[in-house]
Amino acid sequence: MGVVYLAALLLSLGCMLLLDWRFRLFFWRDALSAMVVTVVGLVFFLVWDVAGIANGIFFRGDGAIATGVVLAPELPIEEPVFLLFLVVCTMVIYTGAARVLSRLGEQRRAKGDGS
């Protein structure tokens, strides 16, 4: 049971990357830019977590579904994986929404020109 959370995070990350691949939204649209955004986002959130841990705000919970492996005090191995998932998920949703809104705008303009 100790790897359920980590496995769920990796499975969810894989699903986000499959959506990304299918619709060419983030990594499969511009890999270099996507990598830079992902690394910057991950580092930002890790620094945020470390600051929260240092100030006694964030604590590691003892869950039966977690591995129990910690990278630093109060920083379980699942946290960077979750933060990676968070960044990738956010960017896939953002780029997907931007594409949908762009297409809706094009359709509105096309209808307006035809009237």
RAGILIN-V5750 format. One record per residue. N is the residue number from 1. SS is DSSP state (2 for helix, 1 for strand, 0 for the rest). PSI is psi in whole degrees, 0 to 359 (999 if undefined). NEAR is the number of other ideal C-beta (glycine too) atoms within 8 Angstrom. Layout:
n=(N,N)
ss=(SS,SS)
psi=(PSI,PSI)
near=(NEAR,NEAR)
This chain:
n=(1,2,3,4,5,6,7,8,9,10,11,12,13,14,15,16,17,18,19,20,21,22,23,24,25,26,27,28,29,30,31,32,33,34,35,36,37,38,39,40,41,42,43,44,45,46,47,48,49,50,51,52,53,54,55,56,57,58,59,60,61,62,63,64,65,66,67,68,69,70,71,72,73,74,75,76,77,78,79,80,81,82,83,84,85,86,87,88,89,90,91,92,93,94,95,96,97,98,99,100,101,102,103,104,105,106,107,108,109,110,111,112,113,114,115)
ss=(0,0,0,2,2,2,2,2,2,2,2,2,2,2,2,2,2,2,2,2,2,2,2,0,0,0,0,0,0,0,2,2,2,2,2,2,2,2,2,2,2,2,2,2,2,2,2,2,2,2,2,2,2,2,0,0,0,0,0,0,0,0,0,0,0,0,0,0,0,1,1,1,0,0,1,1,2,2,2,2,2,2,2,2,2,2,2,2,2,2,2,2,2,2,2,2,2,2,2,2,2,2,2,2,2,2,2,2,2,2,2,2,2,2,0)
psi=(346,353,9,312,313,317,319,320,315,321,316,319,317,320,320,319,328,317,318,313,315,318,3,60,319,278,320,2,314,91,319,311,319,320,318,312,317,314,315,316,316,315,317,310,327,319,319,313,315,320,319,321,315,329,6,21,318,137,149,126,152,97,146,339,354,157,329,357,128,141,331,167,128,13,91,158,334,336,309,327,317,317,322,314,317,314,312,316,315,316,324,317,316,310,326,316,319,319,315,313,324,316,321,319,319,319,320,317,320,320,321,324,331,348,999)
near=(5,8,7,8,11,12,8,8,12,9,8,10,12,8,8,12,10,8,11,14,9,6,8,7,12,11,9,8,8,6,7,6,7,12,9,8,10,12,8,8,13,12,8,8,11,11,8,8,12,10,8,9,14,6,6,4,5,7,5,8,5,5,6,5,7,12,10,7,6,10,8,7,5,8,11,11,10,11,11,10,12,9,13,11,12,10,13,14,10,9,14,13,8,8,11,11,8,8,10,8,8,8,8,8,8,8,8,8,8,8,8,7,6,5,4)
